[in-house]
Amino acid sequence: MTMSAPTRLPVPRPGVLDIEIYVPGESKLPSGVTPIKLSSNESPLGPSPAAIAAYRDAAGALERYPDGQASLLRQAIARRYGLDPDRIVCGAGSDELLSLLAHAYLGPGDEAIYTEHGFLVYRIAILANGATPVVAPERDLKSDIDAILARVTPATRMVFLANPNNPTGTYIGIEEVRRLRAGLPGNVILVLDGAYAEYVRANDYEAGIELVATTPNTVMTRTFSKIYGLAALRLGWAYGPPEIIGVLNRMRGPFNVSEPGIRAGVAAMEDAAHIDAAAAHNDRWLPWLTDEIGRLGIGVTPSVANFLLMHFPADGSRNADAAEAHLKSRGLILRRVKAYGLPHAIRLTVGTQAENRAVVAALAEFMNGHTA
Ligand SMILES: *Cc1c(COP(=O)(O)O)cnc(C)c1O
């Protein structure tokens, strides 16, 4: 044994240590009081009862590996949306599919674009693969197609677009999305993240199914975590051209989706009445919250999703820190969005009727200066 050289330690690939760890919406209060959690855009109606029953049924065979193709789930999705099941791949949340896309198509020297207040998972996926994140400014908290196109270089390989976006709740119409696709080089993958697509009522909105079907370089990701109320199960899917879906199938874990997840997902997809009820609930309470909160003198960004963004003054006693503290004193946990470049905003998820009324009551107290 000779004296060793200075200790050499494992080092991750460049970019990894630049990642800021994703901080999920809070779910606990220091007081130990059971909170009302409106911080993660979860469904106030919960999952379909049929999905819960299917999940429980699956408990009878936990020693078995799941169907690695998730065939029943892909078929259920394909039936509901009129798609080819061979162009669908399922994942452990759409987060896994976003990561796999980045892993397959991005590396050192490549650039990938997302928008100024875009979903932070994109940045993580880009950096994790040693690629360079490029941020396109938004206009009035909306994705700006011209700003995205202006940032395309020969190194660009991917554009991530959440539509509607989280945490802003804004969307761009399908004509703008088509203009984006048309303006991007053919070797750039456009990833359309439609996590909130089921909630949108705007006539000029489409999640992008037709664009995926008619172009060789567009992918749509969707989730069971939001309107389907199955966030705990980690279930998402992507629809794309056969070549890209084939790439994701090569790279994914062979059993990346669990059997209880597959079973519950199928039942959730087939329960159209439950999905309609969740959408109808949002149709009623999103405008109510927007109006009531606006009437209190709090700025609200018009949203088409199941959450909305409130804006507080940067200074003074009615700033976002004070609002958050007051809401917490009333047992209400919302979502701060400092990491999204919005230090004076707070995101509110549409809750149950009682939860929505509790939020408005607490905000009214706050704005009227009754902060016990
Ligand atoms: C919640 C959300 C998702 C869904 O993530 P899962 O991994 O499927 O739970 C994807 N994109 C955006 C923009 C979201 O807000």
The ligand as an ORCA input file, in Angstrom:
! r2SCAN-3c Opt
* xyz 0 1
  C     -49.315     18.778    -11.650
  C     -48.614     18.980    -12.948
  C     -48.159     17.892    -13.677
  C     -48.463     16.499    -13.237
  O     -47.408     15.851    -12.680
  P     -47.595     14.311    -12.285
  O     -46.187     13.841    -12.252
  O     -48.378     13.661    -13.383
  O     -48.292     14.267    -10.977
  C     -47.513     18.107    -14.889
  N     -47.351     19.361    -15.370
  C     -47.811     20.433    -14.708
  C     -47.658     21.772    -15.306
  C     -48.424     20.274    -13.475
  O     -48.850     21.346    -12.797
*
